[in-house]
Amino acid sequence: MRIHAITFDLDDTLWPIAPVMLRAEQHLDAWLRAHCPRTAAAYPIEAMRALRDRVAGENPHITHDFSAQRRLSLREALLPHGYADDHVDAAFAAFYAERNRIECYADALPALDQLRARYPLAAITNGNADLEAIGLAPYFRFSLRAGAFGAAKPAAEIFHAACAQLGLAADEVLHVGDDPELDVIGAHRAGLRSVWLHRGSTTWTEASAQSEVHPDLIVRDLGELVAALADAPEPGTRAGPR
């Protein structure tokens, strides 16, 4: 398998997202209790979560944009209780700062260090993680976030946009991610090679309803990916300068 660049999903691929989101919700709740107590009383964590889910369901035009969903839900929670748009901005900033405080899986940074020495790396994410804020931007040429791009995985256009920025054909790019539908099947249908990063024990057949699609590689951690690519042909010059 000759590849010239690698794209990565972020949440649940480089770090676990569930503890991050729980901590961000708790931080937002504490901020609201300190600065907007009327809203905090009306919307404890579970109620705020339900509000966000309702806002997302009622606004399909921002399904791809988690930041827009969060801001809109905060407006609905804050403005009826007498708070203003500057409170919405401050509340979102408090939430978002905590959302970008992540802890990578133990295998992630060593693997990224080894892979970036050989391949250009890019990120394709449906989430709203900010690699600059997190401190991981130096590992990547760029990050395509669904909210800013305007479409989310598994849409082919976000994969194709990444390939275009890399200056490569789709079949010269390897996409790595944890989600069978969004990452593996999405990448496959867009013409990319794919790696299913699966840290559990479920088989591909059990995880995917689309049994006609199979990842090019299945790995349990990113160290296995580094090992699997160790004997791959050296990338050609089409990937451009690193």
Rosetta blueprint (number, residue, H / E / L):
1 M L
2 R L
3 I L
4 H L
5 A E
6 I E
7 T E
8 F E
9 D L
10 L L
11 D E
12 D L
13 T L
14 L L
15 W E
16 P L
17 I L
18 A H
19 P H
20 V H
21 M H
22 L H
23 R H
24 A H
25 E H
26 Q H
27 H H
28 L H
29 D H
30 A H
31 W H
32 L H
33 R H
34 A H
35 H H
36 C L
37 P H
38 R H
39 T H
40 A H
41 A H
42 A H
43 Y L
44 P L
45 I H
46 E H
47 A H
48 M H
49 R H
50 A H
51 L H
52 R H
53 D H
54 R H
55 V H
56 A H
57 G H
58 E H
59 N L
60 P H
61 H H
62 I H
63 T L
64 H L
65 D L
66 F H
67 S H
68 A H
69 Q H
70 R H
71 R H
72 L H
73 S H
74 L H
75 R H
76 E H
77 A H
78 L H
79 L H
80 P H
81 H H
82 G L
83 Y L
84 A L
85 D H
86 D H
87 H H
88 V H
89 D H
90 A H
91 A H
92 F H
93 A H
94 A H
95 F H
96 Y H
97 A H
98 E H
99 R H
100 N L
101 R L
102 I L
103 E L
104 C L
105 Y L
106 A L
107 D L
108 A H
109 L H
110 P H
111 A H
112 L H
113 D H
114 Q H
115 L H
116 R H
117 A L
118 R L
119 Y L
120 P L
121 L E
122 A E
123 A E
124 I E
125 T E
126 N L
127 G L
128 N L
129 A L
130 D L
131 L H
132 E H
133 A H
134 I H
135 G L
136 L L
137 A H
138 P H
139 Y H
140 F L
141 R L
142 F L
143 S E
144 L E
145 R E
146 A H
147 G H
148 A H
149 F H
150 G L
151 A L
152 A L
153 K L
154 P L
155 A L
156 A H
157 E H
158 I H
159 F H
160 H H
161 A H
162 A H
163 C H
164 A H
165 Q H
166 L H
167 G L
168 L L
169 A L
170 A H
171 D H
172 E H
173 V E
174 L E
175 H E
176 V E
177 G E
178 D L
179 D L
180 P H
181 E H
182 L H
183 D H
184 V H
185 I H
186 G H
187 A H
188 H H
189 R H
190 A H
191 G L
192 L L
193 R E
194 S E
195 V E
196 W E
197 L E
198 H L
199 R L
200 G L
201 S L
202 T L
203 T L
204 W H
205 T H
206 E H
207 A H
208 S L
209 A L
210 Q L
211 S L
212 E L
213 V L
214 H L
215 P L
216 D L
217 L E
218 I E
219 V E
220 R L
221 D L
222 L H
223 G H
224 E H
225 L H
226 V H
227 A H
228 A H
229 L H
230 A L
231 D L
232 A L
233 P L
234 E L
235 P L
236 G L
237 T H
238 R H
239 A H
240 G L
241 P L
242 R L
